Amino acid sequence: MDIITFKAHEFMHCLNELASVVPKKSSTYMVCKYVAVTFKDGQAILTGSNAKVQISIKTNVNHSGAPKNFLFQFDKVYAIAKRSKQCETVTFSIEESKKIQLQFNGINATYKLNSMSYKEFIWLKSEKLDHTDTLLCSKVHASIAKVTHIKEKKRDLDAVLKGVHLYIHDGDILAVNTDGHRLALHTHSETPELFTGNPVVIPDDAAEMLMKMCATYLDNEITLGYNDSAFKAVVEKTQIVFSLHGGRFPDLRKIVPDNQPYHAILDRKILASSLKTLGTIAADERFSRMSFDFGNDSITIKTENKLKEAGEVDMSVGGENSPIHIAVAHNYMTEAISSLEGDQVKLSYDEPNKPIKITEVGSEGHINVIMPMR
């Protein structure tokens, strides 16, 4: 009999992390119901998967002899663990009769040992990575967080629109996201032209998980690596591996308009407040139309809903302006302005049917591009 003992709080921490990926309902894939326990260098590694994303967490363990790898059913063990808050240790007894006995303080549960090999479970092959780089968690978190406000992914069959595009180079990262109607780009790099080659496109749910991981370890470094089929992120004792959208993808940075002849400079807080006020009128429509009438030294923002309720705000602006009328979706503009932090905002434009580029004055590190409504 093999006896494996975990500290209860460390074991519970692992289960809480795995709960974000292990399916809560029955899955088509049998492996998704289980957590694999493997052993390396005197530590245990708990791994869970939902057939798209796989999380592995190292934790301390005491064991007798040379422990063998095994699987346990996640939902059953997690349910018992949450009810046993006063436990100091959690013990697994692996019997020769192909059974697992799980022991908490005052609780004993016996399950059949699953015959599935743990090698079948660790299905994402990420050992041979074509690219690896080490970055600050805070930098990765900020770059991805600044582009995830774009969530209206309508064309489900188009992989270009189903994930966040990442360019990684020499300890820095550039993130781009689009839904076909708008685009967001963010980087800390002062030389974005160094980001070359084909981007790696990570699924939206994986991007959310990577952000959460980096938020937990903001002051730490994270190692990112990828090949044609898998992406791996490792920080401290936690590792995330997820499958990638295959194929080659266009450079979305080429969509960002350049050399636009006109630009209006506005106070960001006043503009955000004005959009919020007009939002009370536009709130009953998801993509309510909002018009921007640019003048030489002013701008008029208008909106109207189906009930013919209307709102209008006049603001003074600086910059090189030209009288022009451009209509955009209210929520697109509101979300873009909300993602900025500077004191002043620059709206760059050309013609009514061409996109508006939104940046912070003095910085091109964060860019939003919005297509006009016709």
Salt bridges, closest charged atoms under 4 A:
GLU152 OE1 - ARG286 NH2 2.49
ASP179 OD2 - ARG182 NE 3.16
ASP204 OD1 - LYS153 NZ 3.41
ASP251 OD1 - ARG253 NE 2.96
ASP293 OD2 - LYS302 NZ 3.85
ASP293 OD1 - HIS325 ND1 2.52
GLU304 OE2 - LYS308 NZ 3.75
GLU335 OE1 - ARG182 NH1 2.52
GLU341 OE2 - LYS146 NZ 3.08
ASP350 OD2 - LYS354 NZ 3.75
GLU351 OE2 - LYS354 NZ 3.99
GLU364 OE1 - LYS357 NZ 3.81
